Amino acid sequence: MKKKSLSLFALIAFATLSLNTQAAIFITPKPPSINAVAYIVLDHNSGAIIASNKPDKKRSPASLTKLMTAYVVFQLIKDGRVKLNDEVRISKKAWKTGGSKSFVEVGKSIKLETLLKGMIIQSGNDSAVALAEHIAGTEGTFATYMNEYAKELGMKNSRFENASGLPHKNQHTTARDMAILSSATIRDFPKFYKWYSQKEFTYHGIKQPNRNKLLWSDHTVDGLKTGYTKKAGYNLVASAKRVNMRLISVVLGSTSTQARASQTQTILDYGFRFFETQKISKINQKIAISGSTKAEIKVGFKTSKTITLSRGQYKLTQQVIELNTDLTTPISTGDNIGHLIIKFEGENLIKLPIIALENAPKSGFFSRMLDKIRF
């Protein structure tokens, strides 16, 4: 859209809250301090970061790697390239893989769904390797899939070299990237995500519990994954849903299984107690327009928007539609024509783009001159 400076539009008040009482005292405490190398708390629905410490510090992911392995497998199932009932033959390499195990047997064929659950719930390294080999032939080739999907998701500081999370000098991730991956898993694969809340899984007569202790102590927690190596320390990625708010937390480099659980509980409780998710419904507002064959057009959102604010703050905000001052016709449906600005005590908190919901064709020369005089 060609732009030139026009003083044709004023601020249009969309909604303004007037308070007749004394201004409310509004306090949001600082995030708690926890003894971990890095952490982040993310609002899944809005993408807003509620609290963090060193969210982009590169760390060894340990078994959090399996979140990426699972995401790749989920995607390939969705694309029809593999199926849950595929028979996966267990190689000697998969069988011999050390660390946590599902205790698969070499030479045996096991359904892909069973291996997925063994990897997600039991954190089976042998299951992860078997899945990687079934899909890509080798674990190294499968890592190529992992890195491509990580790039696609915007995980800018992650590198994967294997499917299990066993130590590798070039394998790393960050708290931010793990939050991005977890949010994508919940969004893209809700059916498979349910497996992350399963408390135990039995294979080959061996019942093993999910290592995420919060599944037992907090009924609002419904995933995701733990991880530990000597280099990584104790890691935990968790998600919880309370009322209409879902938070994702990542704790990296904690000191023990109990510490990572209690620290995760602390930062989740902080997020839910002091913040809230607000859904802003579709706006369908008419505005006067100059230089067009139409006197007015509809503007707003095509879909509702979600934002995160301090708890109780939203009802104290003012919302204003501010239109661009450099608009000129013709205007096409979908063109950005301004912002919905959410203000608190005179300061801008959030700006959401407003678009034209219909076309505004350009009028003739004399009509435009009359419009300029009129405006």
Secondary structure as UniProt FT lines:
FT   STRAND          12..15
FT   STRAND          38..43
FT   TURN            44..46
FT   STRAND          49..53
FT   TURN            55..56
FT   HELIX           62..64
FT   HELIX           65..78
FT   TURN            79..80
FT   TURN            84..85
FT   STRAND          87..89
FT   HELIX           92..96
FT   TURN            106..107
FT   STRAND          109..111
FT   HELIX           112..121
FT   HELIX           125..136
FT   HELIX           139..153
FT   TURN            156..157
FT   TURN            169..170
FT   STRAND          172..173
FT   HELIX           175..188
FT   HELIX           190..193
FT   HELIX           194..197
FT   STRAND          200..203
FT   TURN            204..205
FT   STRAND          206..209
FT   HELIX           214..217
FT   TURN            219..220
FT   STRAND          221..229
FT   TURN            230..232
FT   STRAND          233..242
FT   TURN            243..244
FT   STRAND          245..254
FT   HELIX           257..274
FT   STRAND          275..280
FT   STRAND          284..288
FT   STRAND          296..300
FT   STRAND          305..310
FT   TURN            311..313
FT   HELIX           314..316
FT   STRAND          318..323
FT   TURN            325..326
FT   TURN            333..334
FT   STRAND          336..344
FT   TURN            345..346
FT   STRAND          347..356
FT   HELIX           365..374
//
